[in-house]
Amino acid sequence: MSADEYDTPWKEAIETYFRECMEFFFPIAAEEINWERGYNFLDKELQQVVRDAEFKKRFVDKLVQVWKKDGTEQWVLIHLEVQSYEESNFAKRMYIYHYRLFDRYNQSIASFAILADERPTWRPNEFRDELSGCEVNFRFPIVKLLDYAEQWNELEASSNPFATVVMAHLKAKETRQDTQVRKRWKLYLTKQLYEKGYQREDIINLFRFIDWVLKLPKELETSFWEEVSEYEENKKMPYVTSGERIGIEKGVKQGILEGIEALLEVKFGAEGLELLPEISQIQDVDVLRAILTGIKTKNTLQELREIYQ
């Protein structure tokens, strides 16, 4: 699964469980937030800054307005990094986002990075620039998802939804070349949603993430659903089968279309958005995923059309 294909499930998880995300990955910062006041996602503000920064590649970024317990307003920038190649400018990009948000809105920013890549030693958490006695030193907290592989027992015991998100992510990376093992883990993690005592809505939400990242070939997907159906029947909890499955697939399609729309606008501008009505008519999720990935590599709209025509 490409970096682009990870965008939608992670974005959805962070939006649905932002408080749990902060409490799981950055507990010290989460403790300072007054959650009773709620929080607001600032998508338009972040989009403007990302455009200004002129980065060609898109990433999973969420900007959130929160209030600290002392009553002060604070903005939280969560960045998810999934690309698998070395990027020397990562810390610089974090710094640019940070200072542009501060400069444009005169608002304190807390920047955090979740590193979902596969390079154990790659842990950028600081940008430094120095010339003739003038120095900039920007440091930001990071978490490395690979580190959680050594904390599997703790993940299984945790009731935080992001424990499930991390387990699914790790197994998606681990089972890329073995679909039989992937199916077993997908079934295990799905059953765990019920065993942990999640409410119906949480089970559906978290299964959507599991289903997206642990994608199976059709023959294994069929047997997977048969086993899930049998398990749910025994539990008398038909949450993710039948009608719910259809709803989940519709949700996946909508998420892909949102990603396609954003990438079309960034790469091709208004002309690119003219393709959206015809792309929206496509029902095959695999074709939509191919389009999402293809936007990154295709240079013209005609080349992009060739993917689905």
Stockholm file with secondary structure:
# STOCKHOLM 1.0

chainA/1-309         MSADEYDTPWKEAIETYFRECMEFFFPIAAEEINWERGYNFLDKELQQVVRDAEFKKRFVDKLVQVWKKDGTEQWVLIHLEVQSYEESNFAKRMYIYHYRLFDRYNQSIASFAILADERPTWRPNEFRDELSGCEVNFRFPIVKLLDYAEQWNELEASSNPFATVVMAHLKAKETRQDTQVRKRWKLYLTKQLYEKGYQREDIINLFRFIDWVLKLPKELETSFWEEVSEYEENKKMPYVTSGERIGIEKGVKQGILEGIEALLEVKFGAEGLELLPEISQIQDVDVLRAILTGIKTKNTLQELREIYQ
#=GR chainA/1-309 SS CCHHHHHHHHHHHHHHTHHHHHHHHCHHHHHTBCGGGCCEECHHHHHHHHHHHTCSSCCEEEEEEEEBTTSCEEEEEEEEECCCSCCTTHHHHHHHHHHHHHHHHCCCEEEEEEECSSCTTCCCCEEEEEETTEEEEEECCEEEGGGGGGGHHHHHHCCSHHHHHHHHHHHHHHTTTCHHHHHHHHHHHHHHHHHTTCCHHHHHHHHHHHHHHSCCCHHHHHHHHHHHHHHHHHHTCCCSSTHHHHHHHHHHHHHHHHHHHHHHHHHHHHHHHTTHHHHHTCCCHHHHHHHHHHHHHCSSHHHHHTTTC
#=GC SS_cons         CCHHHHHHHHHHHHHHTHHHHHHHHCHHHHHTBCGGGCCEECHHHHHHHHHHHTCSSCCEEEEEEEEBTTSCEEEEEEEEECCCSCCTTHHHHHHHHHHHHHHHHCCCEEEEEEECSSCTTCCCCEEEEEETTEEEEEECCEEEGGGGGGGHHHHHHCCSHHHHHHHHHHHHHHTTTCHHHHHHHHHHHHHHHHHTTCCHHHHHHHHHHHHHHSCCCHHHHHHHHHHHHHHHHHHTCCCSSTHHHHHHHHHHHHHHHHHHHHHHHHHHHHHHHTTHHHHHTCCCHHHHHHHHHHHHHCSSHHHHHTTTC
//
